[in-house]
Amino acid sequence: MTDFQIEHLTVRYGTGSRAHLAVDDVSLRVPPGRTLGLVGESGSGKSSVAAAAVGLVRPAGGAIRLDGVDVSARGAAARAARRRIQLVFQDPFSALDPRMPVGTSIAEATRATGRRFTRAEKAERVAELLRRVHIDPSRAGELPGAFSGGQRQRITIARALAGEPAVLIADEITSALDVSVQGVILNLLRELQADLGLTVLFISHNLAVVRYVSHELCVMRNGRVVEAGETEAVLERPADPYTRELLAAVPVLGERLDLGAPA
């Protein structure tokens, strides 16, 4: 089973007096084959955790371990482990090259497996992945512009799966989509986890979305984890004042919004 842990992670941007501490001594563990929700307002450090996990930023301290290997280290073992962590980005409209057929984008991602595929094997793999995310494989030759936002996000998920990840990081993958489409993506994620046994780090500011897909939950504020535990326990009995503030800010159908005192 996949063991994915983040230990005392620190991420800084910039140097000297202008350095910004984005992630401050964060530790968390994603249970094998389960989903850990990472929630917090914009600027809380959630996406910086994801960026560090896939090597887009270098940590200032701490370790990110996949089956005991620190993926943030240097060397062949770290690179091989890092390829087993794949990231699905927030915006499906900018995540795909608009000039490249979607099948080609997915085929390129198979290089993360470290294996060589023949042209026929790549085509077969692309078709399999498109079917898995409920896109007609006959559309592999079409450009991203021919697809809706929800379809594009499913294609970016297929591209991430092409690398045969042990860990999938979903960074705000529904926030750019219409509410009617969000459920399709969330149900697909649950389906893929059940079928493939994926370990998932699900990042969002939307508590309702996190509650639907996550087994466990970490709440971040100002670069630190302020509360963690089983999702239902945290949301039903929040211990930290910030978690209670997040819950209080969720609109409830039929209740009057508190817009504050008139100016």
Secondary structure by P-SEA (a helix, b strand, c coil): cbbbbbcbbbbbccccccccccccbbbbbbcccbbbbbbbccccaaaaaaaaaacccccccccccccccccccccaaaaaaaaabbbbcccccccccccccaaaaaaaacccccccccaaaaaaaaaaaaaaacccccccccccccccaaaaaaaaaaaaacccccbbbbccccccccccaaaaaaaaaaaaaaacccccccccccaaaaaacccbbbbbccccccccccaaaaaaccccaaaaaaaaacccccccccccccc
